Amino acid sequence: MRSFSVVDQVFKTEPVFIGNCTAQEATAYLLKRFRVTADIPDGLGGTMLTFACPPWRVIWVRRMSRAVGDLAVLLHEVFHLVTSICADKGIPVIAHHPGGMNGDETAAYLFEFFTRSLLRRIRQ
């Protein structure tokens, strides 16, 4: 099992990333470490969880590696994380505002931040 958090200073978030374990192992870890109950259905490759208390947001992936398939699942979940953070902060994620400005730029930068942070942590 691998677990770590990524601190985002801009939006004051610190999601926890858990990988290389089963859904049951991740659920047990979250209960023991944070005293939160998670319901991760069997058969998933990954999911993003939201809690009403710390750790607030958790991404679990069955396999956390740079292998194309594993990385695709992780980034899929990061997309959910980014849109949830933007929603929490009242930032709309739309392609274009009526005035012609890009409305998804904040989300794109946040996605880039998490992607860079994760690639630095995942070496295999």
N, C-alpha and C positions, 0 to 999 in steps of 0.2 A: 504494500500500500504506500502511496505517496500523497502527502497533504501539505499544502502551503497556501498562504494568502498573498494577494497582490494589492498593495496600497495605492489608491488613486487619490492624489492630493487635491485635484481640481474639484471633483464632486464629493469628496470625503466619503469614499466607499472603500471597502476592504473585503471583496468576495473571497471565499475559500474555494480552492480547487482540490478535488480528491480524485485519484485515479489508481489504476493498476490493482483493482480489487473488485470483488463482486458487489452487487447492490446491497446484499445482506451485510457484508463487511462494512460498507460505507454507512449504512443505517446504524449499525452497532457503534461505529466510531463517533458519529454525530451525537448519539445518545450519551455516550460516555464522556466525550470531550466538551460538548456544548449543552447537554441536557435538552436537546430538541428531538422530536420524533419526526422521522421522515418516512414517506411511503414511496419507495421506488419500485415500480412494477418489474417483475422478471422479464427478461428478454430485451431490455433496452440497452443501447450502446452508450447512452449518456442522457443526462437531464439537467435542467437548472431548477433549483429549489429556492423558494422564498419563505422566510420565516418572519414572525412578528417580533422577534428578539434576536440578539446576536447569535449566530453569525450573519443574519439578515439574508444574504444570498450565497448559495453554494452551487458549484458546478461539479457534478460527478461524471466521470467517463470510465468505462470499463478498462480501456487501455489508453495510457497517456504516453505517446511516443510521437516521433516525427514521421512515422510511416504515413503514407498518403491517406489511407482510410481512417486511421486513428486521428490524424490531424484534422481531417474533414469533420469528424464527429465533434471534436473539441471546439473548432471554430463555429460550427453550427450552434452549439450551446452558448458560446461567447456572443453571438448575434442576439440571442434571446436576452442575455445579460445586459447588453448595451441598450436594447430597446426598453427594457424594464427600468434601467437607471434613468434614461431620458424621460420616460413617463413619470417616474417619481419626482423628477426635477422640473416638470412642466415644459419640457423641450419637445416640440413636435418633430417627428421624423417623417418628413415628406420630401418628395423629389424637388419640388420648386414651390416657393411662396408665390402668391399672385403678383408680387412686384418683380418677379424674375430671379430673385436670389435663391441660392441653393439652401434648402431647408434641412438637408441631411448631413451637412458638413460636420456639425458637432458630433453626431453619431459616428461618422466615418473616422474622425480623429480618435474618439474613444475606443472604437474597434481596433484601430491601429495600435494604440497604447497597450491594450490587453494582449494583442497578438505579439507585439515585440517582447513584452514582459514574459509571456509564456514560452516563446521560442528561446529566450535566454535561459529559462529554467529547465527546458526539456532538451536534453543533449542527445538522446538516442535516435 
